[in-house]
Amino acid sequence: MRKIIKAPAQYQQEKGLLGNLSSIVSGLSARSAYAVVDSFILDNYREVIETSFSGKALPLTIGRFAGECSNAEVGRLIGAMKEAGSGMCIGIGGGKTLDTVKAVGYYTGLPVVIVPTAASSDAPCSALSVLYTEEGVFDCYLPLKKNPDMVLVDTDIIAHAPVRLLVAGMGDALATYFEARACFQSGARTSAGGVCSLSALALAKTCYETLLKYGWEARQSAEQKTVTDALEHVVEANTYLSGTGFENGGLAAAHAVHNGLTVLPETHKMLHGEKVAFGTLVQLVLEKVPDEELMTVLAFGKKLGLPVTLKELGITDVTPEKVMAVAEACCKADETIHNMPGGVTSRDVYVAILVADKIGSQ
């Protein structure tokens, strides 16, 4: 099978980078830029963004992200950008903001610049958008023609973001190695269109090792709102290593469990990476990995504050019907759980969810 490696055309990570945004992106468009910014960032960093473009040759229009990465929001923003005559889309915010802008770039053919303001998921670097319904239920994956033209990470903004977001990003990144390993073993097709290569597996493994080594210290840095080497390393792991790792290594059970969990309204307040972290435990139970590996992942999650039980995911009333609904959603025909070696049934997932929940509770 063909091996394919995909990545952003350019990745930059530096403290204070947002203040130089105009200079960095100016070569991508001779017309104007349209920045889609999530509400929190717009309310707190509008002046920094506007000052960066002030007096420069590249005009900027700013639009506020409505809050959900849905087909309706993508369509709204395409209309706004056409009206503004923009030659470039810039996404500034969290994962759903960025996925929305990537989808806009896909449909318009405009250059895409991604500026994550939290290291909360591996969405920024990938040629993939995850679409949801207006109610927040997983809708579909949208494979894109190419990765973003630029991914620009200001680690000072990351350090000042809520600590929960950084931790959730570690939860998302935690799955990268285990899913890539499963796809490597099964020969499953990855989001990049090939099979997991040695390079992709190495990226994914480095991601996991970086989290174990620097994760706790990075959390402490974020709590103090300071940029340290540990924080820089974990931001890179959450954003680049996990992003390129999952895209070129493949997704498996952990992300399918995340998608399944979205059928329960009580999980909608949980972040993507928090649900993926529990999905990783479910995947390891499905794989019957050695106790030492399972306990290492469980201990990491508990120490960081990631959810390791259904109750911690907001499911206080656990019923067989709810668990089976999640399991069946995990096993839909187009789900990534079918990348697992040996095949998986909804009954397997049902049991694995309950076992993972029991282990986490103990």
C-alpha positions in Angstrom: 0.0 0.0 0.0 1.0 3.6 -0.7 2.5 5.6 2.2 1.6 9.3 2.2 2.9 12.1 4.5 0.9 15.3 4.6 1.6 18.4 6.7 1.0 22.2 6.8 3.2 24.0 4.3 4.6 26.0 7.2 4.4 25.7 11.0 5.7 28.5 13.3 5.6 28.6 17.1 6.8 31.5 19.2 5.9 33.7 22.1 4.3 37.0 20.9 3.7 35.8 17.4 0.2 37.2 17.0 1.6 40.8 17.0 3.5 40.0 13.8 0.6 38.3 12.1 0.3 40.7 9.1 4.0 40.5 8.2 4.0 36.7 8.3 0.9 36.1 6.2 1.2 39.0 3.7 2.8 36.9 1.0 -0.2 34.7 0.7 -2.6 37.3 -0.8 -2.4 40.5 -2.8 -6.0 41.4 -1.9 -7.4 41.3 1.6 -7.6 39.0 4.5 -10.8 37.8 6.4 -10.2 36.7 10.0 -12.8 34.5 11.7 -12.2 35.0 15.4 -13.9 33.2 18.3 -15.7 35.4 20.8 -13.3 35.2 23.7 -10.2 36.0 21.6 -12.1 38.8 19.7 -13.1 40.4 23.0 -9.5 40.2 24.5 -7.1 40.4 21.5 -8.9 42.5 18.9 -6.5 45.4 19.4 -3.4 43.1 19.0 -4.8 41.7 15.8 -5.9 45.1 14.3 -2.6 46.8 15.3 -0.7 44.0 13.5 -2.5 45.0 10.2 -2.7 48.7 10.8 -0.9 50.7 8.1 0.0 47.6 6.2 -0.7 46.9 2.6 -3.0 43.9 3.4 -6.5 45.1 4.5 -8.3 43.0 7.2 -11.9 42.2 7.8 -12.8 40.6 11.1 -15.8 38.3 11.6 -17.0 36.7 14.8 -17.3 32.9 14.9 -20.9 31.9 15.8 -19.8 28.9 18.0 -20.5 25.7 16.1 -18.6 24.1 13.3 -21.6 23.3 11.2 -22.5 23.4 7.5 -24.7 26.4 8.2 -21.8 28.4 9.8 -19.5 27.4 6.9 -22.0 28.7 4.4 -22.5 31.9 6.4 -18.8 32.7 6.4 -18.4 31.9 2.7 -21.0 34.5 2.0 -19.3 37.1 4.2 -15.9 36.5 2.7 -17.3 36.8 -0.9 -19.0 40.1 0.1 -15.7 41.4 1.5 -13.7 40.3 -1.6 -11.2 38.5 0.6 -8.2 36.7 -0.8 -7.3 34.7 2.3 -9.0 33.1 5.3 -7.5 33.3 8.7 -8.9 31.3 11.6 -8.0 32.6 15.1 -9.4 30.6 18.0 -10.2 27.1 19.2 -10.6 23.8 17.3 -14.2 24.4 16.0 -13.2 27.9 14.8 -10.2 26.5 13.0 -12.1 23.5 11.5 -14.8 25.9 10.2 -12.2 28.1 8.5 -10.5 25.1 6.9 -13.8 24.0 5.5 -14.3 27.6 4.1 -10.9 27.4 2.5 -11.9 24.0 1.0 -15.0 25.4 -0.7 -13.6 28.7 -1.8 -10.1 27.7 -2.8 -8.5 30.6 -0.8 -5.3 30.3 1.2 -5.8 29.2 4.8 -3.9 30.5 7.9 -4.6 28.8 11.2 -3.9 30.5 14.5 -4.8 28.3 17.4 -5.2 30.2 20.6 -5.3 27.1 22.8 -3.4 23.8 22.5 -6.7 22.0 23.0 -6.8 19.6 20.1 -4.8 18.4 17.1 -7.1 20.1 14.6 -4.9 23.0 13.4 -2.4 21.1 11.2 -4.7 18.6 9.5 -6.4 18.5 6.1 -9.6 17.5 7.9 -12.6 19.3 9.4 -15.0 17.7 11.8 -18.5 19.0 11.3 -21.3 18.9 13.9 -25.0 19.6 13.8 -26.3 22.9 15.1 -27.1 21.0 18.3 -23.5 19.9 18.7 -23.9 16.2 17.7 -21.1 14.8 15.5 -22.2 15.0 11.8 -19.3 13.9 9.6 -15.6 14.2 8.7 -14.8 16.5 5.8 -11.5 15.5 4.1 -9.9 18.6 2.6 -7.8 18.9 -0.5 -4.7 20.2 1.3 -3.4 21.1 4.7 -3.4 24.7 5.9 -0.9 27.0 4.2 0.3 28.2 7.6 -0.2 27.2 11.2 1.0 30.0 13.6 1.1 29.4 17.3 1.6 32.2 19.9 2.6 30.3 23.0 2.0 33.4 25.2 -1.7 33.3 24.3 -1.7 29.5 25.0 -0.2 30.1 28.4 -3.0 32.6 29.2 -5.8 30.3 28.0 -7.7 28.3 30.5 -5.6 25.4 31.8 -8.5 23.0 31.0 -7.9 23.6 27.3 -4.2 22.6 27.5 -5.1 19.5 29.5 -7.8 18.6 27.0 -5.3 18.9 24.2 -3.1 16.4 26.0 -6.1 14.1 26.2 -6.6 14.4 22.4 -2.8 13.9 21.8 -2.7 11.0 24.1 -4.7 8.9 21.6 -2.3 9.6 18.7 0.2 6.9 19.3 -2.2 4.2 20.2 -4.4 4.8 17.2 -1.5 5.0 14.8 -0.1 1.8 16.3 -3.4 0.1 15.7 -3.6 1.3 12.1 0.0 0.3 11.5 -0.9 -3.2 12.6 -4.1 -3.5 10.6 -2.9 -1.7 7.5 -5.8 0.7 7.6 -6.0 3.7 5.3 -5.2 7.0 7.0 -6.7 10.5 6.6 -3.8 11.2 4.3 -4.9 8.5 1.9 -2.2 5.9 2.5 -1.2 3.6 5.2 0.7 4.4 8.4 4.4 4.8 7.6 7.4 4.4 10.0 7.7 8.2 9.9 4.1 8.7 11.0 4.5 6.1 13.8 7.6 7.8 15.0 5.9 11.2 15.1 3.0 9.6 17.1 5.4 7.9 19.5 7.4 11.1 20.1 4.1 12.8 20.9 3.2 10.2 23.5 6.7 10.3 25.1 6.6 14.1 25.2 3.3 14.1 27.0 4.6 11.7 29.7 7.8 13.6 30.2 6.6 17.2 30.1 2.8 17.1 30.6 2.6 17.7 34.3 5.2 20.5 34.2 3.4 22.1 31.3 0.2 22.1 33.3 2.0 23.9 36.1 3.4 26.5 33.7 -0.1 27.2 32.3 -1.4 27.6 35.8 1.2 30.3 36.4 0.5 31.7 32.9 4.2 31.5 32.0 5.9 30.1 28.9 8.5 27.5 29.8 10.4 24.9 27.8 7.9 22.2 29.0 5.0 24.3 27.8 6.6 24.8 24.5 7.2 21.1 24.1 3.7 20.1 25.0 2.2 22.8 22.7 4.2 21.3 19.9 3.1 17.8 20.9 -0.6 18.8 21.1 -0.6 20.8 17.9 2.0 19.5 15.4 3.1 16.0 16.5 -0.5 15.0 17.2 -1.9 16.7 14.2 0.6 15.2 11.7 0.7 12.0 13.7 -3.0 11.3 13.5 -3.4 12.4 9.9 -0.6 10.2 8.6 -0.9 7.5 11.2 -4.6 7.0 11.3 -7.6 7.1 13.7 -9.0 4.0 15.4 -11.3 3.3 18.4 -10.4 6.3 20.7 -11.9 8.9 18.3 -14.8 6.7 17.4 -15.7 6.5 21.1 -15.6 10.3 21.2 -18.0 10.4 18.3 -20.3 7.9 20.0 -20.3 9.8 23.2 -21.8 12.8 21.4 -25.1 11.1 21.1 -25.6 11.7 24.8 -26.6 15.3 25.5 -24.9 15.3 28.9 -21.5 14.9 27.3 -21.8 18.1 25.2 -20.3 20.2 27.8 -17.1 18.1 27.7 -14.3 19.1 25.5 -13.2 17.0 22.5 -9.9 15.9 24.1 -11.6 15.0 27.3 -13.9 12.5 25.5 -11.0 11.2 23.4 -9.0 10.6 26.6 -11.7 8.2 27.9 -11.9 6.7 24.4 -8.2 5.9 24.6 -8.9 3.9 27.8 -11.7 2.1 26.0 -9.4 1.3 23.0 -6.7 -0.1 25.3 -9.3 -2.3 27.0 -10.4 -3.5 23.5 -6.8 -4.3 22.6 -6.2 -6.2 25.9 -2.9 -4.4 26.4 -0.6 -5.3 29.3 -1.7 -3.9 32.6 1.4 -1.7 32.9 0.6 0.2 29.7 -3.1 0.6 30.7 -2.1 1.8 34.2 0.5 4.3 32.8 -2.2 5.9 30.6 -4.8 5.8 33.5 -2.3 7.4 36.0 -1.4 10.1 33.5 -5.0 11.0 32.9 -5.9 11.1 36.6 -2.9 13.2 37.5 -3.6 15.7 34.7 -7.3 15.8 35.6 -8.7 14.1 32.5 -12.0 12.2 32.8 -11.4 8.5 33.3 -15.0 7.5 34.1 -18.5 8.0 32.6 -19.5 10.0 35.6 -16.6 12.4 35.0 -17.9 12.8 31.5 -21.2 14.0 32.9 -23.1 10.7 32.6 -24.3 10.4 36.1 -27.2 8.1 35.2 -25.4 5.2 33.5 -27.9 2.8 31.9 -27.4 -0.2 29.6 -29.4 1.7 27.0 -27.2 4.7 27.1 -24.0 2.7 26.9 -25.3 0.6 24.0 -26.4 3.8 22.2 -22.8 5.0 22.4 -21.4 1.6 21.4 -23.6 1.4 18.3 -22.8 5.0 17.3 -19.1 4.1 17.6 -19.6 1.2 15.2 -21.4 2.9 12.3 -20.2 1.7 9.0 -18.0 4.7 8.3 -16.4 5.0 11.8 -12.7 4.8 12.4 -13.2 2.0 14.9 -13.1 -0.4 12.0 -9.4 0.4 11.6 -8.7 -1.7 14.7 -6.9 -5.0 14.0 -9.2 -8.0 14.1 -12.5 -6.2 13.9 -14.8 -4.8 16.6 -18.5 -5.2 17.3 -20.9 -2.9 19.2 -21.1 -5.6 21.9 -17.3 -5.5 22.2 -17.4 -1.7 22.6 -20.3 -1.9 25.1 -18.3 -4.2 27.4 -15.0 -2.2 26.9 -16.8 1.0 27.9 -18.1 -0.5 31.1 -14.7 -2.1 31.9 -12.8 1.2 31.3 -15.3 2.9 33.5 -14.9 0.4 36.3 -11.1 0.6 36.1 -11.2 4.4 36.2 -13.5 4.3 39.2 -11.1 2.1 41.1 
